[in-house]
Amino acid sequence: MPEELEIFKKKLLYRASYRGTKEMDILLSSFVKLYIDKFTNTQLKELERFLHYEDEIILNFYNYGIINKNIDKNGISKIFKEFKI
């Protein structure tokens, strides 16, 4: 089981690091690297769902507080919103 968890974490980090824009790659990979080992299994699953949001939705939420597609309902969004590089 621990090996499966490590593989899952690597997949999450990969998903955060290769978004399509360099800005989002840096922002999300920095966030994930900081928190991935602190998150519970439930939070890791929420992180997976959070990373499925489009870059524009995440960026608008982070920079301007614009809420689309219920991004604010994801438990990770509050932690992400307070994150600063």
N, C-alpha and C positions, 0 to 999 in steps of 0.2 A: 504493500500500500504506500509506504513512503516514497518508493521509486515512481509510482504513478503520480503522486502529488508533485514531485519535482519536475516530471515531464509536463504536467499541466501548467505549472508556474513558468516553465520555459516557453510554452506556447503563448501564454499571456504576455510575457515580455516581448516575444517576437511580434505579436499582434500590435503591441503598443509602439514598437520601434520602427515598424515599416507601414506607415499610414498612407503615404502618397505625397505629403508635403513635409519639408524639412522641419518647419516650425512645430507641427503636430508630433513628428517623430521625437523631437527633443523634449517637448512638454510632457507627453504621455509616457515616454520611456523613463524620464527622470522621476515622475510620479510613481510609476510601477516599481522601479528599482528601490525607491525609498520605503515603500509600504508592503511589498509583496510578502516578505517574511513575517510581517506583523499581523497580517489579515488572517482571520479565521477561515475555515472552509466555506462557510456561508458567504463571507465577504468576497472570497475569491470567485465564487460563482456569480455574485453581483458584479464584480469587476469584469468578468467575461461578458456579461450582458451589456455593461457600460461601454466596453470597447467595440461593440457592434453598432453603436450610434455612429452616424456619419460625422466626418471631421467638422463640417460646418455647424452642426447641432452642438457638438461639444465645445467648439471655439466660441460660438455665440453665447452659450451658457456661461463659460468661464470668464469671458471678457465683458459681456454686457448684461448678464443675468436673464437673457431671453430663454424662455422655457418652451421647447418643442418636443413633441413625442414623449411627454411625461418623463423627461430626463431627471427632473427633480424628485421623482418617486424612487429612483434607484439609490440605495443606501450609500454607495460610493460617491455620488455626486456632491454631497456636502463636504466630504473629506477633500475631494478634488478641488472644489471651489475655494477652499481655504489654503490650498497648496500654492507655494511660491517657489520659483526656481532661485 
